């Protein structure tokens, strides 16, 4: 009879522990691809935007990230490498909002 109680306690501990790692309900992740790159960003309205990317090709490629206020970054990424960048708004009254990502020949 003691074994089922231990299993129930272990299940409860794992469930509570997983809750601490959960993403907030209002965060929504968007994903896309462009050339050799896979990218993702969240649409949580927290006034900043973090874009993650991964170069799936074997050689160095360049990715250009555009945020609502114009082209905000061009990054050279080695083959099979990953990166990210957090974009901040210019003022406290605006949001940094992802517009597009595209692979380019050079920055």
Backbone as CSV, one residue per row, in Angstrom:
resi,resn,N_x,N_y,N_z,CA_x,CA_y,CA_z,C_x,C_y,C_z
1,UNK,0.830,-1.194,0.000,0.000,0.000,0.000,0.871,1.254,0.000
2,UNK,2.104,1.169,0.511,2.953,2.348,0.561,3.465,2.750,-0.821
3,UNK,3.622,1.814,-1.730,4.141,2.114,-3.060,3.234,3.073,-3.834
4,UNK,1.913,2.905,-3.900,1.081,3.855,-4.625,1.154,5.274,-4.042
5,UNK,1.326,5.407,-2.750,1.439,6.729,-2.133,2.730,7.406,-2.597
6,UNK,3.839,6.647,-2.642,5.109,7.214,-3.106,5.011,7.654,-4.563
7,UNK,4.341,6.874,-5.398,4.171,7.227,-6.807,3.348,8.507,-6.926
8,UNK,2.289,8.639,-6.149,1.455,9.837,-6.187,2.232,11.069,-5.754
9,UNK,3.046,10.932,-4.719,3.855,12.065,-4.248,4.889,12.446,-5.301
10,UNK,5.555,11.469,-5.898,6.556,11.744,-6.932,5.915,12.434,-8.130
11,UNK,4.724,11.992,-8.526,4.016,12.615,-9.646,3.665,14.057,-9.321
12,UNK,3.219,14.321,-8.112,2.866,15.685,-7.708,4.092,16.587,-7.713
13,UNK,5.226,16.093,-7.241,6.459,16.887,-7.208,6.909,17.218,-8.625
14,UNK,6.878,16.241,-9.534,7.272,16.477,-10.921,6.337,17.489,-11.570
15,UNK,5.037,17.377,-11.338,4.071,18.296,-11.927,4.281,19.717,-11.426
16,UNK,4.501,19.893,-10.145,4.745,21.226,-9.590,6.054,21.780,-10.129
17,UNK,7.092,20.958,-10.201,8.378,21.400,-10.721,8.293,21.828,-12.170
18,UNK,7.500,21.154,-12.978,7.344,21.515,-14.381,6.593,22.830,-14.521
19,UNK,5.707,23.126,-13.599,4.952,24.378,-13.659,5.862,25.588,-13.579
20,UNK,6.977,25.475,-12.878,7.906,26.592,-12.748,8.597,26.901,-14.073
21,UNK,8.687,25.922,-14.976,9.349,26.114,-16.259,8.375,26.498,-17.365
22,UNK,7.114,26.556,-17.076,6.111,26.808,-18.109,6.216,28.233,-18.636
23,UNK,5.901,28.391,-19.920,5.874,29.703,-20.567,4.568,30.393,-20.186
24,UNK,4.577,31.697,-19.930,3.339,32.396,-19.598,2.282,32.187,-20.678
25,UNK,1.036,32.169,-20.268,-0.059,31.889,-21.193,-0.175,32.944,-22.283
26,UNK,0.240,34.182,-22.019,0.092,35.226,-23.017,1.245,35.269,-24.024
27,UNK,2.288,34.455,-23.845,3.397,34.415,-24.798,3.039,33.480,-25.940
28,UNK,3.255,33.943,-27.162,2.994,33.115,-28.334,4.224,33.170,-29.231
29,UNK,4.770,32.013,-29.567,5.981,31.957,-30.378,5.627,31.789,-31.838
30,UNK,6.291,32.549,-32.677,6.143,32.452,-34.126,7.459,31.928,-34.674
31,UNK,7.375,31.102,-35.713,8.560,30.513,-36.308,8.519,30.685,-37.824
32,UNK,9.702,30.693,-38.428,9.778,30.810,-39.880,11.129,30.368,-40.390
33,UNK,11.278,30.365,-41.703,12.543,30.029,-42.339,12.816,31.030,-43.458
34,UNK,14.076,31.245,-43.734,14.511,32.063,-44.853,15.875,31.547,-45.284
35,UNK,15.970,31.008,-46.483,17.228,30.442,-46.956,17.723,29.358,-46.026
36,UNK,18.941,29.514,-45.520,19.541,28.528,-44.607,19.076,28.688,-43.163
37,UNK,18.352,29.740,-42.867,18.035,30.067,-41.480,16.634,29.627,-41.064
38,UNK,16.572,29.131,-39.839,15.312,28.991,-39.126,15.324,30.072,-38.060
39,UNK,14.185,30.693,-37.788,14.140,31.745,-36.775,12.847,31.667,-35.990
40,UNK,12.862,32.287,-34.814,11.658,32.347,-33.988,11.695,33.621,-33.153
41,UNK,10.517,34.049,-32.738,10.382,35.234,-31.887,9.067,35.121,-31.139
42,UNK,8.988,35.791,-29.996,7.743,35.744,-29.231,6.928,37.000,-29.515
43,UNK,5.633,36.884,-29.353,4.742,38.012,-29.591,4.182,38.554,-28.293
44,UNK,4.866,38.268,-27.191,4.448,38.777,-25.886,4.650,40.293,-25.875
45,UNK,3.623,41.081,-25.607,3.747,42.537,-25.682,4.487,43.119,-24.471
46,UNK,5.788,42.868,-24.376,6.583,43.341,-23.240,7.492,44.509,-23.619
47,UNK,7.195,45.172,-24.723,7.931,46.335,-25.221,9.289,46.000,-25.816
48,UNK,9.725,44.758,-25.761,10.988,44.376,-26.387,10.752,43.112,-27.208
49,UNK,11.671,42.825,-28.085,11.530,41.671,-28.968,12.846,40.926,-29.000
50,UNK,12.822,39.623,-28.745,14.010,38.794,-28.848,13.815,37.850,-30.020
51,UNK,14.759,37.865,-30.951,14.707,37.008,-32.131,15.844,35.994,-32.022
52,UNK,15.512,34.724,-32.238,16.485,33.632,-32.205,16.632,33.084,-33.615
53,UNK,17.864,32.709,-34.013,18.062,32.139,-35.334,19.077,31.023,-35.292
54,UNK,19.025,30.183,-36.322,19.934,29.052,-36.444,20.298,28.886,-37.916
55,UNK,21.585,28.884,-38.215,22.066,28.657,-39.577,22.167,27.150,-39.783
56,UNK,21.372,26.606,-40.690,21.348,25.163,-40.922,22.309,24.721,-42.017
57,UNK,22.985,25.665,-42.667,23.961,25.335,-43.710,25.350,25.119,-43.102
58,UNK,26.273,24.606,-43.902,27.623,24.305,-43.414,28.566,25.496,-43.456
59,UNK,28.208,26.553,-44.204,29.088,27.707,-44.344,28.460,28.956,-43.739
60,UNK,29.292,29.971,-43.529,28.820,31.221,-42.940,27.800,31.901,-43.857
61,UNK,26.706,32.360,-43.260,25.650,33.081,-43.973,25.272,34.314,-43.169
62,UNK,24.512,35.199,-43.787,24.113,36.455,-43.141,22.596,36.544,-43.060
63,UNK,22.108,37.018,-41.917,20.668,37.199,-41.725,20.406,38.653,-41.332
64,UNK,19.392,39.228,-41.949,18.993,40.609,-41.683,17.642,40.573,-40.961
65,UNK,17.593,41.177,-39.780,16.378,41.226,-38.967,15.807,42.637,-39.033
66,UNK,14.534,42.754,-39.366,13.879,44.060,-39.432,12.812,44.141,-38.348
67,UNK,12.881,45.208,-37.572,11.919,45.490,-36.513,11.075,46.669,-36.985
68,UNK,9.967,46.946,-36.342,9.016,47.958,-36.809,9.625,49.331,-37.041
69,UNK,10.757,49.612,-36.511,11.346,50.936,-36.686,12.469,50.926,-37.724
70,UNK,12.492,49.956,-38.605,13.502,49.891,-39.664,14.429,48.703,-39.487
71,UNK,15.430,48.606,-40.343,16.376,47.494,-40.278,17.228,47.638,-39.035
72,UNK,17.138,46.694,-38.140,17.825,46.811,-36.858,18.998,45.885,-36.675
73,UNK,19.273,45.037,-37.619,20.439,44.190,-37.411,20.726,43.284,-38.584
74,UNK,22.006,43.118,-38.842,22.473,42.170,-39.843,23.611,41.404,-39.182
75,UNK,23.545,40.097,-39.214,24.473,39.284,-38.448,25.073,38.193,-39.321
76,UNK,26.399,38.009,-39.233,27.076,36.894,-39.869,27.074,35.721,-38.910
77,UNK,26.600,34.577,-39.393,26.459,33.407,-38.530,27.202,32.241,-39.171
78,UNK,28.128,31.655,-38.418,28.896,30.511,-38.919,28.008,29.318,-39.224
79,UNK,28.540,28.403,-40.015,27.801,27.194,-40.364,27.403,26.391,-39.138
80,UNK,26.150,25.956,-39.113,25.592,25.145,-38.013,25.628,25.871,-36.665
81,UNK,25.618,27.202,-36.673,25.658,27.994,-35.439,24.322,28.673,-35.192
82,UNK,24.120,29.113,-33.950,22.885,29.780,-33.535,23.214,31.145,-32.950
83,UNK,22.203,31.987,-32.844,22.384,33.281,-32.229,21.054,33.886,-31.839
84,UNK,21.107,35.013,-31.155,19.895,35.733,-30.790,20.238,37.190,-30.517
85,UNK,19.224,38.018,-30.562,19.388,39.443,-30.290,18.096,39.966,-29.687
86,UNK,18.228,40.753,-28.627,17.070,41.402,-28.019,17.032,42.849,-28.499
87,UNK,15.909,43.220,-29.094,15.720,44.574,-29.592,14.854,45.337,-28.604
88,UNK,15.304,46.522,-28.234,14.583,47.355,-27.275,13.889,48.506,-27.995
89,UNK,12.779,49.011,-27.466,12.100,50.149,-28.085,12.892,51.440,-27.865
90,UNK,12.626,52.432,-28.719,13.282,53.731,-28.555,12.753,54.485,-27.344
91,UNK,11.467,54.365,-27.068,10.867,55.060,-25.924,10.043,54.071,-25.111
92,UNK,9.642,54.485,-23.935,8.833,53.619,-23.072,7.410,53.461,-23.605
93,UNK,7.024,54.270,-24.575,5.646,54.245,-25.076,5.486,53.466,-26.374
94,UNK,6.553,52.828,-26.848,6.477,52.052,-28.082,6.912,50.624,-27.834
95,UNK,6.534,49.740,-28.715,6.961,48.351,-28.668,7.959,48.101,-29.780
96,UNK,8.926,47.230,-29.546,9.786,46.734,-30.610,9.066,45.517,-31.169
97,UNK,8.640,45.568,-32.423,7.834,44.507,-33.011,8.542,43.930,-34.231
98,UNK,8.682,42.622,-34.257,9.318,41.923,-35.371,8.540,42.184,-36.661
99,UNK,9.269,42.459,-37.757,8.651,42.632,-39.065,9.031,41.497,-40.010
100,UNK,10.339,41.243,-40.178,10.753,40.155,-41.067,12.203,39.775,-40.817
101,UNK,12.557,38.607,-41.300,13.938,38.121,-41.307,14.219,37.633,-42.717
102,UNK,15.400,37.944,-43.202,15.750,37.454,-44.547,17.239,37.195,-44.632
103,UNK,17.572,36.139,-45.386,18.978,35.831,-45.632,19.469,36.797,-46.709
104,UNK,20.647,37.385,-46.486,21.236,38.315,-47.456,22.651,37.839,-47.797
105,UNK,23.204,38.362,-48.903,24.540,37.939,-49.324,25.633,38.491,-48.438
106,UNK,25.504,39.754,-48.036,26.475,40.413,-47.147,25.758,41.463,-46.306
107,UNK,26.358,41.803,-45.175,25.806,42.860,-44.334,26.401,44.202,-44.727
